[in-house]
Amino acid sequence: MFTQTIKELEDLYKQGIIPGISYRLYSPETVYSHVDGWKQTEPAPIPLDAAISYRYDIASLTKVIATTTRMLQLLETKRVHLHDTVSAYLPEFRFPDVTLSQLLTHSSGLAKNIPDYTIETPAAVKQYCYDTPLQSEPGSKVAYADVNFLLLGFIIEQLDGDFAASIQANVIDPLGLKETGFAPIAADVAIPTEWTRDRGLIQGEVHDYKAWRNGGAAGHAGLFSSLTDLGRFVHCLLFDSGKPLFQTTDWQRLISTKQTPSGVLDRAIGWDLIATGDHYASYHTGFTGTFIIIDFIKQTALIALSNRVHPTRNNPAFLEARNHIVTTFLSES
């Protein structure tokens, strides 16, 4: 099973598309993991060591592992509701019709970016969110934007106190994740990401600029994790009915079925959706070269971790190859 998927995953580093990879495949019968390639290629090549549990900057996987999971818990306990407005929790937010559901499905209408906006402090990160304009009517279309999950992070902060502490207490600790958390991460286990003019080689600190300026932890990015810990998270969802993270099973419907209006791009709560046969698989990516796909119906999953932005983000070949791997995985599931 997954013969072609494995070949395509390993071709990523064999063909020099990425330095190296750590991946795990799940089916009802088997779990297969593999680590190979290079930890880094610059300033000096260092091979990956399968005996070391490396910490990857998982970038936007933070949105689903941390923020979506905590929001689903808050929904389960009825501390929030999907139809609640953002301004009910963040009074400075200036669009009264935008709801939590629209943030969670990237259908808020908020713009992807504000060109030339200066962000140097946590206060400026929050102000950026409040200054972001609408580019479409809320609920009318899906347009992926980090600001949606930045705002969700601030809402979690409003309800729970410190965002990172909330994720630690409500997601990381209940699952016993010992290799997951926010920066700083020790260099000997941290997979480096990009060389930048201002920061040099980024290693053990978050790659995403807004998360970095927010102190390293934000609703859209900032989390570091290992293949082992992400495996525990996926196993919890796929085989343990979400326990101990959730007490009911409504979370699965919310992350694996269309939660956007008719005529709007298919999107679940927090997760992207990929049609496969008569159902959807739940999917999400991270800018640094990470992705997870889960097929709840067939009980299969793939976790793939890489540093495709090392030494530079100018790597379009990865995106094409990744999309092909996802298609292959679903065809072999």
ROMI-138749 format. One record per residue (C-alpha): x, y, z; residue in three letters. Coordinates in steps of 0.05 Angstrom, whole numbers. Layout:
% ROMI-138749
((X; Y; Z); "ALA")
...
***
This chain:
% ROMI-138749
((0; 0; 0); "MET")
((23; 71; -16); "PHE")
((80; 47; -60); "THR")
((75; 105; -109); "GLN")
((63; 156; -54); "THR")
((127; 134; -19); "ILE")
((166; 139; -84); "LYS")
((141; 209; -97); "GLU")
((156; 231; -25); "LEU")
((227; 205; -30); "GLU")
((237; 235; -99); "ASP")
((228; 303; -67); "LEU")
((297; 299; -34); "TYR")
((329; 252; -84); "LYS")
((315; 302; -139); "GLN")
((339; 361; -97); "GLY")
((270; 393; -91); "ILE")
((277; 395; -15); "ILE")
((337; 381; 30); "PRO")
((304; 324; 68); "GLY")
((238; 296; 93); "ILE")
((205; 263; 152); "SER")
((138; 229; 136); "TYR")
((88; 180; 164); "ARG")
((32; 142; 130); "LEU")
((-28; 112; 165); "TYR")
((-77; 58; 144); "SER")
((-123; 14; 187); "PRO")
((-70; -41; 183); "GLU")
((-3; -5; 184); "THR")
((37; 56; 204); "VAL")
((99; 70; 162); "TYR")
((150; 125; 179); "SER")
((213; 147; 144); "HIS")
((266; 201; 153); "VAL")
((318; 215; 100); "ASP")
((358; 269; 65); "GLY")
((391; 331; 94); "TRP")
((375; 372; 156); "LYS")
((407; 431; 120); "GLN")
((450; 446; 59); "THR")
((478; 513; 82); "GLU")
((523; 538; 111); "PRO")
((549; 466; 114); "ALA")
((511; 403; 95); "PRO")
((485; 362; 154); "ILE")
((448; 297; 142); "PRO")
((383; 279; 178); "LEU")
((392; 227; 232); "ASP")
((333; 179; 240); "ALA")
((350; 171; 314); "ALA")
((336; 245; 328); "ILE")
((265; 271; 335); "SER")
((272; 336; 298); "TYR")
((228; 397; 311); "ARG")
((199; 428; 248); "TYR")
((170; 497; 241); "ASP")
((102; 473; 219); "ILE")
((79; 543; 197); "ALA")
((5; 544; 179); "SER")
((-7; 475; 207); "LEU")
((-11; 516; 271); "THR")
((-79; 537; 245); "LYS")
((-107; 466; 249); "VAL")
((-65; 434; 304); "ILE")
((-71; 492; 353); "ALA")
((-122; 544; 335); "THR")
((-177; 502; 302); "THR")
((-171; 449; 356); "THR")
((-179; 500; 412); "ARG")
((-238; 534; 376); "MET")
((-272; 466; 368); "LEU")
((-264; 455; 443); "GLN")
((-295; 523; 457); "LEU")
((-352; 506; 410); "LEU")
((-362; 439; 444); "GLU")
((-368; 472; 513); "THR")
((-412; 527; 484); "LYS")
((-365; 583; 504); "ARG")
((-369; 606; 432); "VAL")
((-417; 593; 374); "HIS")
((-402; 593; 300); "LEU")
((-452; 649; 285); "HIS")
((-421; 695; 338); "ASP")
((-393; 759; 310); "THR")
((-319; 774; 315); "VAL")
((-334; 842; 345); "SER")
((-370; 808; 404); "ALA")
((-301; 786; 427); "TYR")
((-257; 840; 396); "LEU")
((-296; 906; 400); "PRO")
((-242; 942; 359); "GLU")
((-256; 898; 299); "PHE")
((-293; 944; 251); "ARG")
((-336; 896; 209); "PHE")
((-398; 877; 250); "PRO")
((-424; 823; 203); "ASP")
((-362; 779; 202); "VAL")
((-372; 715; 243); "THR")
((-327; 663; 275); "LEU")
((-350; 612; 223); "SER")
((-326; 659; 168); "GLN")
((-257; 666; 200); "LEU")
((-252; 591; 208); "LEU")
((-270; 578; 135); "THR")
((-231; 637; 106); "HIS")
((-296; 666; 79); "SER")
((-293; 731; 120); "SER")
((-277; 773; 59); "GLY")
((-216; 802; 93); "LEU")
((-158; 819; 48); "ALA")
((-97; 773; 43); "LYS")
((-48; 829; 58); "ASN")
((-38; 904; 66); "ILE")
((20; 925; 21); "PRO")
((77; 962; 55); "ASP")
((45; 957; 125); "TYR")
((98; 965; 179); "THR")
((96; 912; 233); "ILE")
((150; 912; 287); "GLU")
((114; 897; 353); "THR")
((57; 852; 379); "PRO")
((13; 914; 384); "ALA")
((26; 928; 310); "ALA")
((6; 856; 293); "VAL")
((-61; 866; 326); "LYS")
((-71; 934; 294); "GLN")
((-55; 904; 226); "TYR")
((-114; 856; 237); "CYS")
((-160; 914; 254); "TYR")
((-135; 955; 195); "ASP")
((-144; 899; 143); "THR")
((-199; 919; 94); "PRO")
((-253; 876; 65); "LEU")
((-241; 854; -7); "GLN")
((-308; 818; -15); "SER")
((-375; 811; 20); "GLU")
((-369; 766; 82); "PRO")
((-392; 696; 66); "GLY")
((-391; 706; -9); "SER")
((-325; 672; -26); "LYS")
((-266; 634; 3); "VAL")
((-200; 671; 2); "ALA")
((-145; 643; 46); "TYR")
((-115; 697; 91); "ALA")
((-72; 693; 153); "ASP")
((-111; 750; 185); "VAL")
((-170; 704; 197); "ASN")
((-130; 660; 243); "PHE")
((-91; 717; 274); "LEU")
((-159; 743; 297); "LEU")
((-179; 675; 323); "LEU")
((-115; 673; 363); "GLY")
((-133; 740; 394); "PHE")
((-203; 713; 410); "ILE")
((-173; 652; 445); "ILE")
((-128; 700; 483); "GLU")
((-190; 741; 503); "GLN")
((-225; 679; 529); "LEU")
((-167; 639; 559); "ASP")
((-112; 689; 572); "GLY")
((-44; 678; 539); "ASP")
((-52; 642; 471); "PHE")
((10; 598; 477); "ALA")
((-8; 578; 549); "ALA")
((-79; 560; 525); "SER")
((-52; 515; 470); "ILE")
((-4; 483; 519); "GLN")
((-59; 469; 570); "ALA")
((-114; 448; 523); "ASN")
((-80; 414; 465); "VAL")
((-7; 397; 479); "ILE")
((-12; 372; 551); "ASP")
((-75; 329; 543); "PRO")
((-41; 291; 486); "LEU")
((25; 285; 523); "GLY")
((63; 320; 467); "LEU")
((134; 329; 492); "LYS")
((163; 356; 427); "GLU")
((112; 409; 409); "THR")
((112; 482; 428); "GLY")
((130; 553; 409); "PHE")
((201; 581; 399); "ALA")
((256; 582; 419); "PRO")
((277; 511; 400); "ILE")
((347; 484; 411); "ALA")
((389; 486; 347); "ALA")
((411; 413; 352); "ASP")
((340; 389; 341); "VAL")
((310; 449; 303); "ALA")
((306; 442; 228); "ILE")
((330; 508; 196); "PRO")
((287; 546; 147); "THR")
((307; 605; 105); "GLU")
((367; 651; 98); "TRP")
((341; 723; 103); "THR")
((376; 789; 97); "ARG")
((353; 815; 165); "ASP")
((353; 751; 206); "ARG")
((407; 708; 175); "GLY")
((393; 633; 177); "LEU")
((327; 623; 215); "ILE")
((333; 563; 261); "GLN")
((293; 550; 324); "GLY")
((254; 614; 314); "GLU")
((190; 621; 275); "VAL")
((198; 635; 201); "HIS")
((132; 672; 192); "ASP")
((143; 747; 198); "TYR")
((78; 766; 234); "LYS")
((84; 708; 283); "ALA")
((157; 728; 297); "TRP")
((136; 801; 309); "ARG")
((81; 775; 355); "ASN")
((132; 743; 400); "GLY")
((135; 675; 365); "GLY")
((64; 650; 378); "ALA")
((2; 669; 338); "ALA")
((-63; 638; 315); "GLY")
((-38; 628; 244); "HIS")
((34; 605; 254); "ALA")
((90; 594; 304); "GLY")
((83; 522; 328); "LEU")
((142; 474; 324); "PHE")
((130; 399; 326); "SER")
((160; 331; 310); "SER")
((136; 273; 268); "LEU")
((124; 233; 332); "THR")
((80; 286; 363); "ASP")
((41; 302; 300); "LEU")
((31; 227; 294); "GLY")
((-1; 227; 363); "ARG")
((-47; 283; 342); "PHE")
((-68; 249; 278); "VAL")
((-77; 182; 313); "HIS")
((-122; 216; 364); "CYS")
((-168; 243; 309); "LEU")
((-166; 182; 264); "LEU")
((-170; 124; 313); "PHE")
((-188; 150; 382); "ASP")
((-251; 190; 366); "SER")
((-215; 254; 384); "GLY")
((-204; 235; 457); "LYS")
((-178; 265; 502); "PRO")
((-184; 330; 462); "LEU")
((-259; 325; 452); "PHE")
((-316; 293; 491); "GLN")
((-366; 289; 433); "THR")
((-357; 272; 360); "THR")
((-386; 334; 327); "ASP")
((-315; 360; 314); "TRP")
((-305; 307; 260); "GLN")
((-364; 330; 220); "ARG")
((-341; 402; 225); "LEU")
((-271; 388; 199); "ILE")
((-289; 337; 145); "SER")
((-352; 365; 112); "THR")
((-368; 429; 74); "LYS")
((-382; 486; 122); "GLN")
((-385; 542; 71); "THR")
((-449; 565; 36); "PRO")
((-475; 534; -28); "SER")
((-438; 562; -88); "GLY")
((-377; 579; -47); "VAL")
((-312; 540; -50); "LEU")
((-313; 477; -6); "ASP")
((-281; 489; 62); "ARG")
((-289; 457; 130); "ALA")
((-278; 489; 198); "ILE")
((-204; 504; 198); "GLY")
((-186; 452; 146); "TRP")
((-186; 451; 71); "ASP")
((-226; 397; 36); "LEU")
((-207; 353; -23); "ILE")
((-261; 313; -57); "ALA")
((-244; 239; -62); "THR")
((-298; 193; -89); "GLY")
((-363; 206; -51); "ASP")
((-332; 243; 7); "HIS")
((-278; 293; 28); "TYR")
((-209; 286; 57); "ALA")
((-186; 339; 107); "SER")
((-122; 374; 86); "TYR")
((-76; 431; 106); "HIS")
((-8; 456; 87); "THR")
((47; 499; 118); "GLY")
((89; 549; 79); "PHE")
((155; 519; 105); "THR")
((141; 453; 69); "GLY")
((93; 415; 115); "THR")
((26; 383; 101); "PHE")
((-25; 335; 131); "ILE")
((-82; 298; 97); "ILE")
((-133; 255; 134); "ILE")
((-187; 211; 102); "ASP")
((-234; 194; 159); "PHE")
((-277; 147; 117); "ILE")
((-219; 104; 94); "LYS")
((-179; 115; 159); "GLN")
((-116; 136; 123); "THR")
((-70; 195; 134); "ALA")
((-5; 225; 112); "LEU")
((40; 272; 152); "ILE")
((98; 303; 112); "ALA")
((149; 350; 143); "LEU")
((204; 385; 104); "SER")
((241; 452; 102); "ASN")
((227; 468; 29); "ARG")
((244; 542; 43); "VAL")
((316; 523; 58); "HIS")
((359; 557; 37); "PRO")
((308; 599; -2); "THR")
((233; 601; -12); "ARG")
((242; 605; -88); "ASN")
((221; 534; -98); "ASN")
((159; 527; -144); "PRO")
((176; 454; -160); "ALA")
((157; 434; -89); "PHE")
((86; 460; -95); "LEU")
((73; 422; -159); "GLU")
((103; 358; -131); "ALA")
((65; 365; -66); "ARG")
((-2; 370; -102); "ASN")
((15; 308; -142); "HIS")
((33; 270; -79); "ILE")
((-34; 287; -48); "VAL")
((-71; 262; -110); "THR")
((-29; 198; -110); "THR")
((-41; 186; -36); "PHE")
((-116; 192; -44); "LEU")
((-116; 145; -104); "SER")
((-77; 93; -63); "GLU")
((-120; 101; 0); "SER")
***
